[in-house]
């Protein structure tokens, strides 16, 4: 009986940590790109992962200039739509374009992207994959690594960190602000949400009326919990994920078909590097008290 129980436990453990797919895209795939900074979203019962793109010969981040999207209905088979948005085609958007995010409201999908590292532009589309059109003709605000969250009541929020801009107390913290109903204007000032400093890669999600904030702190990803979308301050809970292999981690979290997943990138696959990263994902598990089991990175076994 003990042997059977142990076997069931081991099978359960394997199913929880093994996705057996990472990375999502492989170098041998037709249309392969280095897809980094994954912002995963669930729209119409499908997963869409919006990514920045590292060029083949990248030795830094200054060559980041456009955005791609990956799509799946089962997290097994993926459609690589390739580059879907080239903000440099807009007369007002230029410079380095790092991590993006996409949100849906009132029949429109809004694509938030940084240019000049911290100026935030917006494009919009009637579909999750485009075509995208200009929603603005100038930046809507300034923040690093923008991410947008629409709450259950329809109120939208934008988050990021202020390490490269001067909008809060000295240092780098998780910052948040309300968006107006039009999704392209702030509806109030930026609010500091973490006492602790962070480096980058802020993301927000909600589960059981609890708001989770995570960001890269040093080499690892840490997370905070709160009972409101703009707390003062969220409570630091600890490490969510270890150092991403050969890449500064940037992550996002989704619930899909009653399971939770952690999306991230790594530079040690696909003949990649610190500046040529590939998107991956792994299952995320919550404890009874709402805290999160630390993520275990997996790779597909060939």
C-alpha positions as CSV (number, residue, x, y, z in Angstrom):
1,X,0.0,0.0,0.0
2,X,2.9,2.4,0.8
3,X,4.5,1.6,-2.5
4,X,1.3,2.5,-4.4
5,X,0.9,5.8,-2.4
6,X,4.5,6.7,-3.2
7,X,4.0,6.0,-6.9
8,X,0.8,8.2,-7.0
9,X,2.7,11.0,-5.2
10,X,5.6,10.7,-7.7
11,X,3.3,10.7,-10.7
12,X,1.5,13.8,-9.3
13,X,4.8,15.6,-8.7
14,X,5.9,14.8,-12.3
15,X,2.6,16.1,-13.8
16,X,2.9,19.3,-11.7
17,X,6.4,20.2,-12.8
18,X,6.7,18.7,-16.3
19,X,5.3,20.6,-19.3
20,X,7.8,18.9,-21.6
21,X,7.7,21.7,-24.2
22,X,10.2,24.4,-23.2
23,X,11.3,26.4,-25.0
24,X,8.0,27.2,-26.9
25,X,9.9,28.0,-30.1
26,X,12.8,25.9,-31.4
27,X,15.6,27.1,-33.6
28,X,14.7,24.5,-36.2
29,X,11.1,25.8,-36.5
30,X,10.0,27.7,-39.6
31,X,9.9,31.4,-38.8
32,X,11.8,31.0,-35.6
33,X,12.5,34.2,-33.6
34,X,14.1,35.0,-30.2
35,X,10.9,35.8,-28.3
36,X,11.6,37.6,-25.0
37,X,9.8,39.4,-22.1
38,X,6.6,37.2,-22.4
39,X,3.4,38.9,-21.5
40,X,0.9,36.1,-21.4
41,X,-2.8,36.8,-21.6
42,X,-6.0,34.7,-22.0
43,X,-8.5,36.0,-24.6
44,X,-11.5,34.0,-25.9
45,X,-10.3,30.8,-24.3
46,X,-6.9,31.0,-26.0
47,X,-3.5,32.0,-24.7
48,X,-1.7,34.8,-26.4
49,X,1.9,35.6,-25.5
50,X,3.1,39.0,-26.5
51,X,6.9,39.3,-26.7
52,X,9.7,41.6,-27.5
53,X,12.1,40.3,-30.1
54,X,15.8,39.8,-29.8
55,X,17.6,40.0,-33.2
56,X,19.9,37.2,-34.3
57,X,23.1,39.1,-33.9
58,X,22.1,41.0,-30.7
59,X,24.9,41.9,-28.3
60,X,22.8,44.3,-26.4
61,X,19.2,45.5,-26.0
62,X,19.4,48.6,-28.2
63,X,18.3,46.6,-31.3
64,X,14.9,45.7,-29.8
65,X,12.4,47.4,-32.0
66,X,9.3,45.3,-32.6
67,X,6.9,42.8,-31.1
68,X,5.6,39.3,-31.8
69,X,2.8,37.1,-30.6
70,X,2.4,33.4,-30.0
71,X,-1.0,31.7,-29.8
72,X,-2.2,28.4,-28.4
73,X,-5.5,26.8,-27.5
74,X,-4.0,24.0,-25.5
75,X,-0.5,25.0,-24.4
76,X,0.9,22.2,-26.6
77,X,0.5,23.4,-30.2
78,X,1.6,27.0,-30.8
79,X,1.0,29.4,-33.7
80,X,3.9,31.7,-34.2
81,X,2.4,34.9,-35.7
82,X,5.9,36.5,-35.9
83,X,6.3,40.2,-35.7
84,X,2.8,41.9,-35.5
85,X,3.7,45.4,-34.4
86,X,6.5,47.7,-35.6
87,X,6.1,50.9,-33.5
88,X,9.0,52.6,-35.3
89,X,6.6,52.9,-38.2
90,X,4.9,55.5,-36.1
91,X,6.5,59.0,-36.5
92,X,6.6,59.5,-32.7
93,X,8.0,56.2,-31.5
94,X,11.7,55.4,-31.6
95,X,14.6,54.1,-29.6
96,X,14.8,50.9,-27.6
97,X,11.6,48.9,-27.3
98,X,11.6,46.4,-24.5
99,X,8.9,44.5,-22.6
100,X,5.2,45.1,-23.7
101,X,1.8,44.1,-22.4
102,X,-1.8,43.8,-23.9
103,X,-5.2,44.4,-22.3
104,X,-8.7,44.1,-23.5
105,X,-11.6,46.5,-22.8
106,X,-14.8,47.6,-24.6
107,X,-14.2,45.7,-27.8
108,X,-10.6,46.8,-28.2
109,X,-7.2,45.1,-27.5
110,X,-4.7,47.7,-26.3
111,X,-1.0,47.1,-26.9
112,X,1.2,48.9,-24.4
113,X,4.9,49.2,-25.5
114,X,7.8,51.3,-24.3
115,X,9.9,53.3,-26.6
116,X,13.1,55.2,-25.6
117,X,13.0,52.5,-22.8
118,X,10.4,54.3,-20.6
119,X,8.0,56.3,-22.8
120,X,4.8,54.4,-23.1
121,X,3.0,54.2,-26.4
122,X,-0.3,52.4,-27.2
123,X,-1.6,50.7,-30.3
124,X,-5.1,49.1,-30.6
125,X,-6.8,46.3,-32.5
126,X,-10.2,44.6,-32.8
127,X,-8.4,41.2,-32.6
128,X,-5.7,39.8,-30.2
129,X,-3.2,39.5,-33.1
130,X,-3.9,42.7,-35.0
131,X,-3.7,44.5,-37.3
132,X,-2.7,47.2,-34.9
133,X,-3.3,50.9,-35.3
134,X,-2.1,54.0,-33.4
135,X,-4.2,54.6,-30.3
136,X,-2.2,57.7,-29.4
137,X,0.2,60.1,-31.1
138,X,2.5,60.5,-28.1
139,X,3.5,58.8,-24.9
140,X,0.7,58.3,-22.3
141,X,3.1,58.2,-19.4
142,X,6.6,57.3,-18.4
143,X,7.5,54.1,-16.5
144,X,9.8,51.1,-17.0
145,X,8.4,47.7,-18.0
146,X,4.7,48.6,-18.3
147,X,2.1,46.0,-17.5
148,X,-1.7,46.6,-17.5
149,X,-4.4,44.8,-15.5
150,X,-8.1,45.1,-15.9
151,X,-10.0,44.2,-12.6
152,X,-13.3,42.4,-12.4
153,X,-15.2,45.7,-12.1
154,X,-13.7,46.9,-15.4
155,X,-11.3,49.4,-13.8
156,X,-7.9,49.2,-15.5
157,X,-4.5,49.8,-13.9
158,X,-1.0,50.3,-15.2
159,X,2.1,49.2,-13.3
160,X,5.9,49.3,-13.7
161,X,8.9,50.4,-11.8
162,X,10.4,53.9,-11.5
163,X,14.1,52.9,-11.6
164,X,14.8,54.9,-14.8
165,X,12.3,57.7,-14.2
166,X,11.7,60.2,-11.4
167,X,8.1,59.8,-10.3
168,X,8.4,58.6,-6.7
169,X,10.7,58.2,-3.8
170,X,14.3,57.7,-4.7
171,X,15.1,54.2,-5.7
172,X,13.3,51.5,-7.7
173,X,9.9,50.4,-6.5
174,X,6.7,48.8,-7.8
175,X,4.5,51.6,-9.0
176,X,0.8,51.6,-10.0
177,X,-1.8,54.0,-11.3
178,X,-5.4,54.0,-12.5
179,X,-6.2,54.3,-16.2
180,X,-9.2,56.2,-17.5
181,X,-12.0,54.2,-19.2
182,X,-10.4,55.1,-22.6
183,X,-7.3,53.1,-21.6
184,X,-4.9,55.7,-22.9
185,X,-4.8,58.3,-20.0
186,X,-3.8,58.1,-16.4
187,X,-6.7,58.7,-13.9
188,X,-4.6,59.9,-11.0
189,X,-1.0,59.9,-9.8
190,X,1.5,57.1,-9.6
191,X,1.4,55.3,-6.3
192,X,4.4,53.4,-4.7
193,X,3.2,49.9,-3.9
194,X,6.3,48.2,-2.5
195,X,8.5,49.3,0.4
196,X,11.3,47.1,-0.9
197,X,13.3,48.0,-4.0
198,X,13.0,46.0,-7.2
199,X,15.1,45.9,-10.4
200,X,12.5,45.5,-13.2
201,X,9.9,43.2,-14.7
202,X,6.8,44.1,-12.7
203,X,3.6,42.1,-13.3
204,X,0.3,41.8,-11.6
205,X,-2.5,39.2,-11.4
206,X,-5.5,38.4,-9.2
207,X,-6.6,35.2,-7.6
208,X,-9.5,34.7,-5.1
209,X,-9.7,38.5,-4.4
210,X,-6.0,38.6,-3.6
211,X,-3.7,40.7,-5.8
212,X,-0.2,39.4,-6.5
213,X,2.7,41.6,-7.6
214,X,5.9,40.1,-8.8
215,X,9.2,41.6,-10.0
216,X,12.8,40.8,-10.5
217,X,14.9,41.6,-7.4
218,X,18.6,41.0,-8.0
219,X,18.8,37.7,-9.9
220,X,15.5,36.2,-8.7
221,X,11.8,36.9,-9.0
222,X,10.0,37.8,-5.8
223,X,6.3,38.4,-5.1
224,X,4.0,40.4,-2.9
225,X,0.4,40.0,-1.9
226,X,-2.3,42.6,-1.1
227,X,-6.1,42.9,-0.8
228,X,-6.4,45.9,-3.2
229,X,-4.9,46.8,-6.7
230,X,-3.2,49.9,-5.3
231,X,-2.1,49.0,-1.8
232,X,0.2,51.0,0.4
233,X,2.1,48.7,0.8
234,X,1.9,45.2,-0.6
235,X,3.4,42.5,1.7
236,X,6.6,40.8,0.4
237,X,6.2,37.0,0.6
238,X,9.5,35.7,-0.8
239,X,11.0,34.2,-3.9
240,X,8.7,33.1,-6.7
241,X,11.3,31.9,-9.2
242,X,15.0,31.4,-9.3
243,X,17.5,33.2,-11.6
244,X,16.5,32.6,-15.2
245,X,19.4,30.8,-17.0
246,X,21.6,33.2,-18.8
247,X,19.0,36.1,-18.8
248,X,17.6,38.7,-16.5
249,X,14.2,37.3,-15.8
250,X,11.0,38.8,-17.0
251,X,7.8,36.9,-16.2
252,X,4.0,36.9,-16.3
253,X,1.3,34.7,-14.9
254,X,-2.0,33.4,-16.2
255,X,-4.9,31.1,-15.2
256,X,-5.9,28.8,-18.1
257,X,-8.4,26.0,-17.9
258,X,-8.3,26.0,-14.1
259,X,-4.5,25.8,-13.9
260,X,-1.9,28.5,-13.3
261,X,1.2,29.1,-15.4
262,X,4.4,31.1,-15.1
263,X,5.8,32.5,-18.3
264,X,9.5,33.6,-18.5
265,X,12.5,33.6,-20.8
266,X,15.9,32.0,-20.8
267,X,19.1,32.5,-22.8
268,X,20.7,29.1,-22.6
269,X,18.6,27.5,-25.3
270,X,18.3,27.8,-29.1
271,X,22.0,28.8,-29.4
272,X,20.9,31.9,-27.5
273,X,22.6,34.3,-25.1
274,X,22.0,36.9,-22.5
275,X,20.6,39.1,-25.4
276,X,19.0,36.3,-27.4
277,X,16.3,34.9,-25.2
278,X,13.5,32.3,-25.7
279,X,10.1,32.2,-24.0
280,X,9.2,29.2,-21.8
281,X,6.5,28.4,-19.2
282,X,5.9,26.1,-16.2
283,X,3.0,25.3,-14.0
284,X,2.5,27.3,-10.8
285,X,1.0,25.9,-7.6
286,X,-0.6,27.7,-4.7
287,X,-0.6,26.6,-1.1
288,X,-3.8,26.7,1.0
289,X,-2.9,30.1,2.4
290,X,-2.6,31.6,-1.0
291,X,1.2,31.7,-1.1
292,X,3.0,30.2,-4.0
293,X,5.3,27.2,-4.3
294,X,8.6,28.4,-5.9
295,X,8.7,27.8,-9.6
296,X,10.8,24.8,-10.9
297,X,12.1,25.5,-14.4
298,X,11.9,22.6,-16.9
299,X,13.2,21.8,-20.3
300,X,11.9,19.5,-23.0
301,X,13.9,16.2,-23.1
302,X,15.0,15.3,-26.5
